[in-house]
Amino acid sequence: MANNPSPLVPLTPDVTPSPEAVRRAGGERRFEQLSLALPLVGIAVGTALALGGDRSTRKLGFATLAGSAVAAIMRWQLARVVTETASYEVEAASGAFEIRHYPESVHAETVVAASEWGASLSVGFRRLAGYIFGGNAAHSKIAMTAPVVATIGNGAVATRTVAFKMPAHYALDALPKPNDVQIAIRRIPARRVAALGFRGRYGGALPAQKKQELLSRVREAGLLPIGEVTFAGYDAPWTLPALRRNEVLVEVSTLRPRS
């Protein structure tokens, strides 16, 4: 998320996660693995029951198979349900438009040189995914969080910042140094943010259109936008458009711009 510039905090190669961070991360991975495994086990058991036994056993098998298949599809489509999301408090709301307060957080960020919107997201996501999947000085895995955020920029081709929020239980000095020098770890201060939510696809010119809509709503509310507008996507690219949760965000001040 865009914020007033804050200094990068130097990280040393020998930084390793604290025991508490390792324990929490391990618990998150086990929960995620369990949420993936249970529907698959249910499908296997349901299939076995449906193919053998008496009528009542087969009936139970088909019911188990159907329920597990639905659970697997929902887990695949709505992964954000079992993913840590950025916390905030809502100050005011009007439909899809909200004013929120976000606490201090830590982001892993990367700057993608002048590219089209889709390419910026793809390149930035791959770099940051490499970091949390073990591409760091400690070779440790860090849980994925939501949303993935990216500055929208000006124009179809722009230089953009893509960021992952780090899990809340990681202190800044507990995060390992990225192997990729194009990734920076940054502390994001507590801030007041205007948000405009929308569903569906987020390609092409839509983020830029939503950016202008958000800025109009911000000014109508008597607020002053600060910094760049960012896009926030909560779902994986394979999620059906109708199920996707998307937002555009900008930090705001209560001060009105000078006339």
Phi, psi and omega in degrees: 000140181291140180211170172302142183304134176232147185293146174289142179264121181299137177239139181263151184300336185268009178293129178232153180299149177290159177305322179295317179297320179296317180297315180295317180297319178297319178297320178295318179295320179295320178296317179295317179296320179296319180294334176278322187284320186302312178299324180291321176297318178299321178296317180296314180295316180299319179296317180297317180293321183291336183267355182213172177086187182278185185298315182295324178294317178296322178298317177297321180297315179296322179294317178296318180298314181295314180296320180291323178296318178297317179297320180295318180295317180294321178296323180290319185275331184238055181299336182296341180297328180251020180245137176297131178245157180300132180272150178196164174245138181269122178275317181204153181213147174215096184064234181277359182260128181224151168250125187234159170244121177256137175283171176301144180213176178235132180241147163262126186233153172217144179260126179256121182298162187326112182210165172287162187306306182299319180294321179300313180297316183295312181295313180298318180297315182297318179300311184290325176297322177301321179296309185284342179269012174121359179278062183213171186298333181264357183054031183261151177264138182241135184297143175289144175234172177228149002271168164275131183241149180211136175293142184280324179076185180243119179095165182295324177249123184205161172272126187231153174257127177248139186218148168248133170285136177279149179308144189299332184280355178273120170286156182304316184281359177265351182277134181286155180290133177296144173288328182275119182291350179276359179252134177237148176255125188228136173277127179255119183291163174303145187205161176256130190227140170263137183229142175231115183270153174203158181253167171094206184288159180223028180266181176061223185271359185299314179303320179295323178294317179293328176301312180294323178295318178298313182297324177295317180294323179298313181292323177299329180278002179075028182248161180247118178290143181236128176076198185272152174278136180242152171266142177232120179246127185264350188237159177290155182301333182277357177293138179302137183310320183296339182262354185284139173253119180232156176212158164242141189226148172208139175291145183226159175238156177282349181285138175278146176295149178292141179276000000 
